[in-house]
Amino acid sequence: MAKKEDNKIGLIGATAYIVGSIIGSGIFIAPKGIVQHAGSVGLSLIIWVFCALLNMITAINYIELGTSIPESGADLAYIDYMGWTPIAFSLLWLSLLIQSSSSAAVLYLTFGKYLVQALDPIYCFSDATADSVAKLFGFGLLLFLTLTNMFSLQKFASRVQIISMCSKIFATAIIIGIGFFFIIFRGATSHYSSSEIMKDSNWKPGAIVLAIYQGNWAFGGFTTLNYGSEEIQIKDFRKTLPRACLGGLCISAVIYVLVNVAYFAILTPQEIIDSSAVATTFIQKTVGNGPAFAVPAVVGLLLIGTLNGDVFSWSRPRILSPRKSYRVSFENFQTLTSIIFAFLGDTDQLVDYLTVTGMLTTIFALAVLVIIKWKKMPIASDPVKYSIFWPILNLIIMIALLVIPIEQDLISSIIGFGMFLAGVEKLTHLCQILTWTIVDSGPEEKTRL
């Protein structure tokens, strides 16, 4: 029992996983995407605040789901609880085997490229070897995080996340501090004047929804703890999950808004759109080129926490792996597929196709919560409970966000739905064979009532 307790994480570690999973590449990529669709400073900030509130509502519902059905696996465990196992498996093979693998590949390859750039003043790699060295750095990080999450969650993996979280807060605090220094002492407020703040706003519903997608992607990661519900300290589970989830979201939301306020104090919307690295451009315009050389190292460090959160969620889908040996096998398989994605071509379009599936996953999970509350179905004892109004409101918003892109990009929607339907039956057994896993259908494995 002592060994089992040693592998649990408490409030600080849990909050670190939330903040570390949310704040990552999103803070360096999403600002450009949001401005590109929103057009103005004011509308961009409004969308950031709206995305924070929307994810707070979603987090409230996932807190109730996580404490009502305290099984590892998040959405997939909740959907399987209703007996919708084929649907859960279809969503699983899409989100984990393809979407998560490509996402992890992007993260660790980006880490490798930034690390190569950070080492440039010390050793300059040739163009022929830089790509291979970046891949090796990325593979090393991925394998390191996989091993620590499998065998040393409390002693090492959660500590890595705590260090990463502190580094992210420190790095973003520097950006915020520089921006507000220029606002307060240099009068850099021209972009916030009444004539400029809403200038060139794009109020088209399609553009606003696409901007919201960028913001939601930046806030992705707050459900990380739901993937590992059984890893959280048992005696404080119903206190730890809400505090860590909402606390981590609040910290991330405040940082995101303040960072963007700092960006807009120095950079125009067009400069943000044209920049290939917003943070680097910001540092160059405020401090100079010298300190800007340290930006790649800082960005690479920030990506460690995001990738660590992804790896943590891989080994925790109880619907797939009720036994520890199966979970280890699945995590190894996930790591392998992520490495394979590094040698494939551009995966961005594939991830775009799976956006529909991501929305479907959330919709099905919210539908489970509505049905549980409406029918008063048996759940775990003493869960965290909120009004049924919240999952219904959340469900309506998610359906709206799902429907609007169908008009914007019919092909991506068709492909996304098609891949989902293809996975309902035929790929269920294939996934089980490839990952050495079984469906959690035994009565002894059901939710702890």
C-alpha positions as CSV (number, residue, x, y, z in Angstrom):
1,M,0.0,0.0,0.0
2,A,2.9,2.3,0.7
3,K,4.2,1.9,-2.8
4,K,0.8,2.8,-4.2
5,E,0.5,5.9,-2.1
6,D,4.0,7.0,-3.2
7,N,2.7,7.1,-6.8
8,K,0.0,9.6,-5.9
9,I,0.2,13.4,-6.5
10,G,-1.2,16.1,-4.3
11,L,-2.6,19.5,-4.8
12,I,0.6,21.3,-5.8
13,G,1.6,18.5,-8.2
14,A,-1.9,18.4,-9.6
15,T,-2.1,22.1,-10.1
16,A,1.3,22.0,-11.7
17,Y,0.1,19.4,-14.2
18,I,-2.9,21.7,-15.1
19,V,-0.8,24.8,-15.6
20,G,2.1,22.9,-17.2
21,S,-0.2,21.3,-19.7
22,I,-2.1,24.5,-20.6
23,I,0.8,27.0,-20.8
24,G,3.1,25.8,-23.5
25,S,3.3,26.2,-27.3
26,G,-0.2,27.9,-27.2
27,I,1.0,31.1,-25.7
28,F,3.5,31.5,-28.6
29,I,1.2,30.4,-31.4
30,A,-2.4,31.2,-30.5
31,P,-2.0,35.0,-30.2
32,K,-1.1,35.1,-33.9
33,G,-4.0,32.9,-34.8
34,I,-6.5,34.9,-32.8
35,V,-5.4,38.2,-34.1
36,Q,-5.4,36.9,-37.6
37,H,-9.1,36.0,-37.4
38,A,-10.3,38.8,-35.0
39,G,-8.4,41.7,-36.6
40,S,-8.2,44.1,-33.7
41,V,-6.7,44.4,-30.3
42,G,-10.0,44.7,-28.4
43,L,-11.8,41.8,-30.1
44,S,-8.7,39.6,-29.6
45,L,-8.7,40.3,-25.8
46,I,-12.5,39.7,-25.7
47,I,-12.0,36.3,-27.3
48,W,-9.2,35.4,-24.9
49,V,-11.5,36.3,-21.9
50,F,-14.5,34.4,-23.6
51,C,-12.3,31.3,-24.1
52,A,-11.2,31.4,-20.5
53,L,-14.9,31.6,-19.3
54,L,-15.9,28.8,-21.7
55,N,-13.2,26.5,-20.5
56,M,-14.1,27.3,-16.9
57,I,-17.7,26.1,-17.6
58,T,-16.3,23.0,-19.3
59,A,-14.0,22.4,-16.4
60,I,-16.9,22.6,-13.9
61,N,-18.6,19.8,-15.8
62,Y,-15.5,17.7,-16.0
63,I,-14.9,18.1,-12.3
64,E,-18.4,16.7,-11.7
65,L,-17.7,13.9,-14.2
66,G,-14.3,13.2,-12.6
67,T,-15.7,12.9,-9.1
68,S,-18.9,11.1,-10.2
69,I,-17.0,8.5,-12.3
70,P,-13.5,8.5,-10.7
71,E,-11.9,6.3,-13.3
72,S,-8.8,7.1,-15.4
73,G,-9.5,7.8,-19.0
74,A,-11.5,11.1,-18.8
75,D,-14.1,11.4,-21.7
76,L,-13.6,7.8,-22.7
77,A,-14.3,6.3,-19.3
78,Y,-17.4,8.5,-18.9
79,I,-18.7,7.5,-22.3
80,D,-18.0,3.8,-21.6
81,Y,-19.8,4.2,-18.3
82,M,-23.0,4.7,-20.3
83,G,-22.4,1.5,-22.2
84,W,-21.3,3.3,-25.4
85,T,-18.1,1.4,-25.7
86,P,-17.9,1.3,-29.5
87,I,-18.2,5.1,-29.6
88,A,-15.6,5.4,-26.8
89,F,-13.2,3.2,-28.7
90,S,-13.7,5.1,-32.0
91,L,-13.0,8.4,-30.2
92,L,-10.0,6.8,-28.5
93,W,-8.2,5.6,-31.6
94,L,-8.7,9.0,-33.3
95,S,-7.7,11.2,-30.3
96,L,-4.9,9.1,-28.9
97,L,-3.4,7.0,-31.7
98,I,-3.4,9.8,-34.3
99,Q,-4.2,13.2,-32.8
100,S,-2.2,12.9,-29.6
101,S,0.7,11.2,-31.4
102,S,0.9,14.0,-34.0
103,S,0.5,16.6,-31.3
104,A,3.4,15.1,-29.2
105,A,5.5,14.8,-32.3
106,V,5.0,18.6,-33.0
107,L,5.9,19.3,-29.3
108,Y,9.1,17.3,-29.1
109,L,10.3,18.2,-32.6
110,T,9.7,21.9,-31.7
111,F,11.7,21.3,-28.5
112,G,14.5,19.8,-30.4
113,K,14.6,22.7,-32.9
114,Y,14.6,25.3,-30.2
115,L,17.3,23.4,-28.3
116,V,19.5,23.4,-31.5
117,Q,18.9,27.1,-31.8
118,A,19.8,27.7,-28.2
119,L,23.1,25.8,-28.7
120,D,24.0,27.9,-31.8
121,P,26.3,30.3,-29.9
122,I,28.2,27.4,-28.4
123,Y,28.2,25.0,-31.4
124,C,26.7,25.7,-34.8
125,F,25.2,22.6,-36.4
126,S,25.3,22.4,-40.2
127,D,22.0,22.4,-42.1
128,A,22.5,18.8,-43.0
129,T,22.8,17.6,-39.4
130,A,20.5,20.2,-37.5
131,D,17.3,18.3,-38.4
132,S,18.7,15.0,-37.3
133,V,20.1,16.4,-34.1
134,A,16.7,18.1,-33.3
135,K,15.0,14.7,-33.8
136,L,17.4,13.0,-31.4
137,F,16.9,15.7,-28.8
138,G,13.2,15.3,-29.2
139,F,13.3,11.5,-29.0
140,G,15.4,11.6,-25.9
141,L,12.9,13.9,-24.2
142,L,10.0,11.8,-25.2
143,L,11.5,8.6,-23.9
144,F,12.7,10.2,-20.7
145,L,9.2,11.6,-19.9
146,T,7.6,8.2,-20.8
147,L,9.7,6.3,-18.3
148,T,9.3,8.8,-15.5
149,N,5.5,8.8,-15.9
150,M,5.4,5.0,-15.9
151,F,7.5,4.3,-12.9
152,S,8.1,7.5,-10.9
153,L,5.1,9.8,-10.9
154,Q,5.4,11.3,-7.5
155,K,9.2,11.3,-7.0
156,F,10.1,12.5,-10.4
157,A,7.4,13.2,-13.1
158,S,5.3,15.5,-10.9
159,R,8.5,17.3,-9.8
160,V,9.4,17.9,-13.5
161,Q,6.0,19.4,-14.0
162,I,6.4,21.6,-10.9
163,I,9.7,22.9,-12.2
164,S,8.2,23.4,-15.7
165,M,5.2,25.3,-14.2
166,C,7.5,27.6,-12.3
167,S,9.7,28.2,-15.3
168,K,6.6,29.0,-17.4
169,I,5.3,31.5,-14.9
170,F,8.7,33.1,-14.6
171,A,9.2,33.4,-18.3
172,T,5.7,34.8,-18.9
173,A,6.2,37.1,-15.9
174,I,9.2,38.6,-17.7
175,I,7.1,39.4,-20.8
176,I,4.3,40.8,-18.6
177,G,6.8,42.9,-16.6
178,I,8.5,44.3,-19.7
179,G,5.1,45.1,-21.3
180,F,3.7,46.9,-18.3
181,F,7.0,48.8,-17.8
182,F,6.5,50.2,-21.2
183,I,2.8,50.9,-20.6
184,I,3.4,52.7,-17.2
185,F,6.7,54.4,-17.7
186,R,7.0,54.8,-21.5
187,G,3.3,55.5,-22.3
188,A,3.0,52.6,-24.7
189,T,-0.8,52.9,-24.7
190,S,-1.5,54.0,-28.3
191,H,-2.9,50.6,-29.3
192,Y,-5.5,50.9,-26.5
193,S,-6.8,54.3,-27.5
194,S,-10.5,54.5,-28.3
195,S,-9.7,55.0,-32.0
196,E,-7.4,52.0,-32.3
197,I,-8.5,49.3,-29.9
198,M,-11.4,48.0,-32.0
199,K,-10.0,49.1,-35.4
200,D,-10.3,46.5,-38.2
201,S,-12.4,44.1,-36.0
202,N,-13.8,41.2,-38.0
203,W,-17.3,40.5,-36.6
204,K,-18.1,37.7,-39.1
205,P,-19.4,34.6,-37.1
206,G,-17.1,32.3,-39.0
207,A,-14.0,34.4,-38.2
208,I,-15.0,34.7,-34.5
209,V,-15.5,30.9,-34.2
210,L,-12.1,30.2,-35.8
211,A,-10.5,32.6,-33.4
212,I,-12.3,30.8,-30.5
213,Y,-10.8,27.5,-31.8
214,Q,-7.3,29.0,-31.4
215,G,-8.1,30.2,-27.9
216,N,-9.6,26.8,-26.9
217,W,-6.6,25.1,-28.2
218,A,-4.3,27.3,-26.1
219,F,-6.4,26.4,-23.0
220,G,-6.3,22.7,-23.8
221,G,-4.9,20.5,-21.0
222,F,-7.2,21.3,-18.1
223,T,-8.7,17.8,-18.3
224,T,-5.2,16.2,-17.8
225,L,-6.1,15.1,-14.2
226,N,-9.3,13.4,-15.4
227,Y,-7.1,11.1,-17.4
228,G,-5.4,10.0,-14.2
229,S,-8.1,10.2,-11.6
230,E,-6.8,7.2,-9.7
231,E,-3.3,8.8,-9.5
232,I,-4.6,11.7,-7.3
233,Q,-4.3,11.5,-3.6
234,I,-7.3,9.3,-2.6
235,K,-8.2,10.9,0.7
236,D,-8.3,14.5,-0.9
237,F,-9.6,13.5,-4.3
238,R,-12.8,15.5,-4.2
239,K,-11.0,18.5,-2.9
240,T,-7.9,18.2,-5.0
241,L,-9.5,17.9,-8.4
242,P,-11.7,21.1,-8.3
243,R,-9.0,23.2,-6.6
244,A,-6.3,22.1,-9.0
245,C,-8.4,22.3,-12.1
246,L,-10.1,25.7,-11.5
247,G,-7.0,27.1,-9.8
248,G,-4.8,26.0,-12.7
249,L,-7.2,27.5,-15.2
250,C,-7.4,30.8,-13.4
251,I,-3.6,31.1,-13.2
252,S,-3.4,30.3,-16.9
253,A,-6.2,32.7,-17.9
254,V,-4.7,35.6,-16.0
255,I,-1.2,34.9,-17.5
256,Y,-2.6,34.6,-21.0
257,V,-4.6,37.9,-20.8
258,L,-1.7,39.8,-19.3
259,V,0.8,38.4,-21.8
260,N,-1.4,39.5,-24.7
261,V,-1.9,43.0,-23.1
262,A,1.9,43.2,-23.0
263,Y,2.2,42.1,-26.6
264,F,-0.3,44.6,-27.8
265,A,1.4,47.4,-25.9
266,I,4.5,47.0,-28.2
267,L,3.3,45.2,-31.3
268,T,0.6,46.1,-33.8
269,P,-1.9,43.4,-34.8
270,Q,-0.2,43.2,-38.2
271,E,3.3,42.8,-36.7
272,I,1.9,39.9,-34.6
273,I,0.4,38.3,-37.8
274,D,3.6,38.7,-39.7
275,S,5.9,37.4,-36.9
276,S,7.1,33.8,-37.0
277,A,7.9,34.0,-33.3
278,V,5.9,36.6,-31.4
279,A,7.8,36.3,-28.2
280,T,11.2,36.7,-29.9
281,T,9.9,39.8,-31.9
282,F,8.6,41.3,-28.6
283,I,11.9,40.9,-26.9
284,Q,13.8,42.3,-29.9
285,K,11.7,45.4,-29.9
286,T,11.9,46.0,-26.2
287,V,15.2,44.8,-24.9
288,G,17.3,44.1,-28.1
289,N,18.8,41.3,-30.1
290,G,21.1,40.1,-27.4
291,P,18.6,38.8,-24.9
292,A,16.5,37.5,-27.8
293,F,19.0,34.7,-28.3
294,A,17.9,33.2,-25.0
295,V,14.3,32.9,-26.1
296,P,14.7,29.5,-27.9
297,A,16.1,28.0,-24.7
298,V,13.2,29.3,-22.7
299,V,10.6,28.2,-25.2
300,G,12.1,24.7,-25.3
301,L,12.0,24.5,-21.5
302,L,8.3,25.5,-21.5
303,L,7.5,22.8,-24.0
304,I,8.7,20.1,-21.5
305,G,5.7,20.6,-19.2
306,T,3.2,20.5,-22.1
307,L,4.7,17.2,-23.4
308,N,4.9,15.8,-19.9
309,G,1.1,16.4,-19.5
310,D,0.4,14.6,-22.8
311,V,2.5,11.6,-21.8
312,F,0.8,11.5,-18.4
313,S,-2.6,11.2,-20.2
314,W,-1.5,8.4,-22.5
315,S,-1.1,5.7,-19.8
316,R,-4.3,6.5,-17.9
317,P,-7.3,5.4,-20.1
318,R,-8.9,2.7,-17.9
319,I,-11.3,1.8,-20.6
320,L,-8.4,0.4,-22.6
321,S,-6.1,-0.7,-19.8
322,P,-7.6,-1.8,-16.5
323,R,-4.4,-3.7,-15.7
324,K,-1.1,-1.9,-15.1
325,S,0.8,-4.1,-17.6
326,Y,-1.7,-3.2,-20.3
327,R,-1.3,0.5,-19.5
328,V,2.4,0.2,-19.8
329,S,2.0,-1.6,-23.2
330,F,-0.3,1.1,-24.4
331,E,2.0,3.9,-23.3
332,N,4.9,2.2,-25.1
333,F,2.8,1.9,-28.2
334,Q,1.8,5.6,-28.0
335,T,5.4,6.6,-27.7
336,L,6.3,4.5,-30.8
337,T,3.5,6.0,-32.9
338,S,4.7,9.5,-31.8
339,I,8.2,8.7,-33.0
340,I,6.8,7.4,-36.3
341,F,4.9,10.7,-36.9
342,A,8.3,12.5,-36.8
343,F,9.2,10.9,-40.1
344,L,5.9,11.6,-41.8
345,G,5.0,14.7,-43.7
346,D,3.0,17.6,-42.6
347,T,0.5,16.5,-39.9
348,D,-1.3,19.8,-39.5
349,Q,-4.0,19.0,-42.0
350,L,-4.7,15.6,-40.3
351,V,-5.1,17.4,-37.0
352,D,-7.5,19.8,-38.7
353,Y,-9.6,16.9,-39.9
354,L,-9.8,15.6,-36.3
355,T,-11.1,18.9,-34.9
356,V,-14.6,17.6,-35.5
357,T,-13.8,14.4,-33.5
358,G,-12.5,16.5,-30.6
359,M,-15.7,18.4,-30.5
360,L,-17.7,15.2,-30.6
361,T,-15.7,13.7,-27.7
362,T,-16.7,16.7,-25.5
363,I,-20.3,16.6,-26.7
364,F,-20.7,12.9,-25.8
365,A,-19.0,13.4,-22.4
366,L,-21.4,16.3,-21.6
367,A,-24.4,14.2,-22.8
368,V,-23.3,11.6,-20.3
369,L,-23.4,14.1,-17.5
370,V,-26.8,15.4,-18.5
371,I,-28.3,11.9,-18.6
372,I,-26.7,11.0,-15.3
373,K,-28.2,14.1,-13.6
374,W,-31.5,13.9,-15.4
375,K,-32.1,10.2,-14.6
376,K,-30.3,10.3,-11.3
377,M,-28.2,7.3,-12.2
378,P,-25.9,5.6,-9.6
379,I,-22.5,7.2,-9.3
380,A,-19.6,7.4,-6.9
381,S,-20.5,8.4,-3.3
382,D,-20.2,12.1,-2.4
383,P,-19.3,13.6,-5.8
384,V,-18.8,17.3,-6.4
385,K,-22.2,18.5,-7.8
386,Y,-23.3,21.6,-9.7
387,S,-26.5,22.6,-11.4
388,I,-27.7,20.7,-14.5
389,F,-27.8,24.2,-16.2
390,W,-24.1,24.1,-16.7
391,P,-23.7,20.9,-18.8
392,I,-26.8,21.9,-20.8
393,L,-25.4,25.3,-21.6
394,N,-22.0,23.8,-22.3
395,L,-23.6,21.2,-24.6
396,I,-25.4,23.9,-26.6
397,I,-22.3,26.0,-27.1
398,M,-20.2,23.0,-28.2
399,I,-22.9,21.9,-30.7
400,A,-22.9,25.4,-32.1
401,L,-19.1,25.4,-32.4
402,L,-19.4,22.1,-34.1
403,V,-22.1,23.1,-36.6
404,I,-20.6,26.4,-37.8
405,P,-17.3,24.9,-39.1
406,I,-19.3,22.5,-41.3
407,E,-20.3,25.5,-43.4
408,Q,-16.8,26.9,-43.3
409,D,-15.0,23.6,-44.2
410,L,-17.3,20.9,-45.4
411,I,-14.4,18.5,-46.5
412,S,-12.7,18.5,-43.2
413,S,-16.0,17.9,-41.4
414,I,-16.9,15.0,-43.7
415,I,-13.4,13.4,-43.2
416,G,-13.6,13.9,-39.5
417,F,-17.1,12.3,-39.2
418,G,-16.0,9.5,-41.6
419,M,-13.0,8.6,-39.6
420,F,-15.1,8.6,-36.4
421,L,-17.7,6.2,-38.0
422,A,-15.0,4.0,-39.4
423,G,-13.6,3.4,-35.9
424,V,-16.9,2.5,-34.2
425,E,-16.7,-1.2,-35.0
426,K,-13.9,-2.4,-37.2
427,L,-11.0,-0.7,-35.5
428,T,-12.0,-1.6,-31.9
429,H,-10.6,-5.1,-32.1
430,L,-7.6,-3.9,-34.1
431,C,-6.7,-1.4,-31.4
432,Q,-7.0,-4.1,-28.8
433,I,-4.6,-6.4,-30.7
434,L,-2.0,-3.7,-31.4
435,T,-2.0,-2.4,-27.8
436,W,-2.5,-5.6,-25.9
437,T,-5.6,-4.1,-24.2
438,I,-9.1,-5.2,-23.2
439,V,-12.4,-3.4,-22.8
440,D,-13.2,-2.7,-19.1
441,S,-16.5,-4.5,-18.9
442,G,-16.2,-6.5,-15.7
443,P,-18.4,-5.5,-12.8
444,E,-15.4,-5.4,-10.5
445,E,-13.8,-2.7,-12.6
446,K,-16.8,-0.4,-12.6
447,T,-16.9,3.0,-10.9
448,R,-16.3,2.9,-7.2
449,L,-19.8,3.4,-5.8
